Amino acid sequence: MEIFPALLSVITDPVLLFAIVLAAAVGMIVGATPGLTASAAIAMLLPITFYMPPLFALAFLYVIGKSGRYGGSIAAILFNTPGTAASAATQIDGYPLARAGKAGKAMKVATISSVIGDFMGDIMLVVGVGFIAALALRLGPPETFAIYFAAFVVIGSVIGKSVVKGMISALLGILVSMVGLDPITGQERFTFGSFELSNGIGLVPLMIGVFVLGEVFAQLEERSKSTGEVRENTSAPDGHSLTYDEYKPCIPHAIRGGFIGAGIGVLPGLGSAIAAFISYGEGKRRAKNPELWGKGALEGVAAPEAANNAVSGPSMAPLLTLGIPGSTIGAILLGVFLIHGIQVGPTLFLTDRELVYQLFACGMLGIVAYGFIGYFGASQVARIILKVPTSVLYPLIFLTAFVAAYSARGSLFDVTVMTFAGFAGWLMRKFEFNVAAFVISFVLAKGAEETFRQSLLMSDGGILIFVERPIATGFLLLGILAMAARIRAIMRERKVVSGELEDA
Amino acid sequence: MKDVIEGLALLVLSLIAIWGAWQVPQAAPGETWAGLVPFGAALALFGLSLFLVTGGLRSVSHGSGFDDQQTSTTGTREILTLFLIALVYQQSFRWFGYVLPTAIVAPVVLYMFGVRNKVGLTASVFLCPLVFHIIFFELLGVFPPYGEVFDLLDAIRG
């Protein structure tokens, strides 16, 4: 019940409250801006948070992440352009509703469902995280390595279209993280005689490069392809308000979506998009009016939105208890913890328990903040976005990326790293490699290596230690099974597609 | 064909990584080799790259996946130009500090993204370095990069 005193301490801090509201507004705008992601915004703002107290910095970025997930629905419904990958599921029914003059109604359903899902996720996080942390304290290096292994395999194979490219992305992330001095023996690795490389590749410039500069490159490419302009869909006079009777059929879908999102959120790498589409599919399967889904059913907005946002809280569980970020936002938050000298993992609940629960409290207040702003002001947010010309926005983001990368450590080498990471990030997107797997693996690699080598020392160099311990074996099998299931699913999809082609 | 080219590029990268990992000195007694994980990861990358190449060659020989897998090159020239500007921009921090390179690069990038308003472009020459300087180097207190050849900030401050 540590959450209640934490809530009280946050509510009584007006500066922190202001930061939460500001983060909710920023996240919503960023999430609703097509092409901009919450990850990009967080990466860009990360150096600024170096100068803030830890709770302030973490809360600010955490709430941007939450609000950004919700903000994607604004673009999906009003502009027919999903602001985030997860809001593509919301677009299926949200856009037909907007075209029917019910944009305001759809936005309100999206807002309420997001708030329900997000609160469900956060409550489950608060209740379950201590239990997971207590379990994690009993794990030894072999078990922890097996969890890392499962995370690598799941992240590499489940996200994206190609298992091979996903695994390659994860391996590239591991290799880049190995640059510098070995933390155990102090030997140089992949430095090629460069003094600057011996300090390793920094997380902040890498993130800013991949997510911010890479996105600017991608947007420049999009500009040369696109011909149309984005227009807002407005509401008819009766399409703006939402009654309880109209929302009532959405409630079971929102609650189910909340459970689906929370369940998926705990698993590293799966993320909001998968949760939203599973929830949409499950909602349609159980719906009383499945024929209306896809044509403008309010329930079709509620189900994916609740799941999308419910991922947010539980995705913090593996990060806080094991040090394994489940998402790109989690990976960036891990960087914030480390920058402020806070070691994440099971011991976090012994050393900084108060901070953790205060962060959860900030998250809950962030939900309230974006709920209010979204319910009463989503259309205004959309208008602001339409007024900002992308021809000015992206050059400003380009310039910000450089000064932000420099500000992190005052290092010009970091700016060079950021520049190359940006180009690499664009190349990865262009050739359909998995940027998220690359970044998360980069973050995970050092912890995984440490536990792997500790395990080898424990067993005098024998790798059978991973098979002899049942929990470790379980997680190794989980990773292999996840990859096998994904390969099977891809093969089945290909068979269906080739079958359809033959039929045609 | 795209898979073959990607695979070949990754093969080269993995060979460099294998060679790089092999350069790590052997472990002292009672320690584990520091090159173990980099070597393993590089080897795995080599294997997967080889898989990508053989898969690509197979689909080329079957005549499938050739046309539909071509990656669009639209906008590539603009991106390469922007990347070149980015490289010059980051390097010019070392030579000329922050203010002068930003004053030059801001209107260039705005122009690349389609801004043609002369007043706007001229304003960006002054406003971009000024605003970023105030936010990051004055308010946040970050020490600005010093230009080894010439620093406009130094000249302004006298």
HADDOCK unambig.tbl for C-alpha pairs under 7 A between the chains (distance, minus, plus):
assign (segid A and resid 164 and name CA) (segid B and resid 48 and name CA) 6.59 0.50 0.50
assign (segid A and resid 168 and name CA) (segid B and resid 45 and name CA) 6.15 0.50 0.50
assign (segid A and resid 168 and name CA) (segid B and resid 48 and name CA) 6.79 0.50 0.50
assign (segid A and resid 171 and name CA) (segid B and resid 41 and name CA) 5.97 0.50 0.50
assign (segid A and resid 171 and name CA) (segid B and resid 45 and name CA) 6.38 0.50 0.50
assign (segid A and resid 175 and name CA) (segid B and resid 38 and name CA) 6.04 0.50 0.50
assign (segid A and resid 175 and name CA) (segid B and resid 41 and name CA) 6.64 0.50 0.50
assign (segid A and resid 178 and name CA) (segid B and resid 38 and name CA) 6.48 0.50 0.50
assign (segid A and resid 182 and name CA) (segid B and resid 34 and name CA) 6.23 0.50 0.50
assign (segid A and resid 185 and name CA) (segid B and resid 34 and name CA) 6.80 0.50 0.50
assign (segid A and resid 187 and name CA) (segid B and resid 24 and name CA) 6.97 0.50 0.50
assign (segid A and resid 187 and name CA) (segid B and resid 34 and name CA) 6.73 0.50 0.50
assign (segid A and resid 188 and name CA) (segid B and resid 24 and name CA) 6.77 0.50 0.50
assign (segid A and resid 189 and name CA) (segid B and resid 21 and name CA) 6.66 0.50 0.50
assign (segid A and resid 189 and name CA) (segid B and resid 24 and name CA) 6.11 0.50 0.50
assign (segid A and resid 190 and name CA) (segid B and resid 20 and name CA) 5.42 0.50 0.50
assign (segid A and resid 190 and name CA) (segid B and resid 21 and name CA) 6.75 0.50 0.50
assign (segid A and resid 217 and name CA) (segid B and resid 79 and name CA) 5.90 0.50 0.50
assign (segid A and resid 220 and name CA) (segid B and resid 79 and name CA) 6.82 0.50 0.50
assign (segid A and resid 220 and name CA) (segid B and resid 113 and name CA) 6.83 0.50 0.50
assign (segid A and resid 221 and name CA) (segid B and resid 74 and name CA) 6.96 0.50 0.50
assign (segid A and resid 221 and name CA) (segid B and resid 75 and name CA) 4.72 0.50 0.50
assign (segid A and resid 221 and name CA) (segid B and resid 76 and name CA) 6.87 0.50 0.50
assign (segid A and resid 221 and name CA) (segid B and resid 79 and name CA) 6.84 0.50 0.50
assign (segid A and resid 224 and name CA) (segid B and resid 74 and name CA) 6.85 0.50 0.50
assign (segid A and resid 224 and name CA) (segid B and resid 75 and name CA) 5.57 0.50 0.50
assign (segid A and resid 225 and name CA) (segid B and resid 74 and name CA) 6.80 0.50 0.50
assign (segid A and resid 391 and name CA) (segid B and resid 110 and name CA) 6.69 0.50 0.50
assign (segid A and resid 391 and name CA) (segid B and resid 113 and name CA) 4.96 0.50 0.50
assign (segid A and resid 391 and name CA) (segid B and resid 114 and name CA) 5.81 0.50 0.50
assign (segid A and resid 391 and name CA) (segid B and resid 115 and name CA) 6.15 0.50 0.50
assign (segid A and resid 392 and name CA) (segid B and resid 110 and name CA) 6.34 0.50 0.50
assign (segid A and resid 395 and name CA) (segid B and resid 109 and name CA) 5.69 0.50 0.50
assign (segid A and resid 395 and name CA) (segid B and resid 110 and name CA) 5.55 0.50 0.50
assign (segid A and resid 407 and name CA) (segid B and resid 142 and name CA) 6.11 0.50 0.50
assign (segid A and resid 410 and name CA) (segid B and resid 143 and name CA) 6.88 0.50 0.50
assign (segid A and resid 415 and name CA) (segid B and resid 90 and name CA) 6.27 0.50 0.50
assign (segid A and resid 416 and name CA) (segid B and resid 90 and name CA) 6.34 0.50 0.50
assign (segid A and resid 419 and name CA) (segid B and resid 86 and name CA) 6.55 0.50 0.50
assign (segid A and resid 419 and name CA) (segid B and resid 87 and name CA) 6.77 0.50 0.50
assign (segid A and resid 423 and name CA) (segid B and resid 83 and name CA) 6.92 0.50 0.50
assign (segid A and resid 449 and name CA) (segid B and resid 37 and name CA) 6.61 0.50 0.50
assign (segid A and resid 453 and name CA) (segid B and resid 32 and name CA) 6.43 0.50 0.50
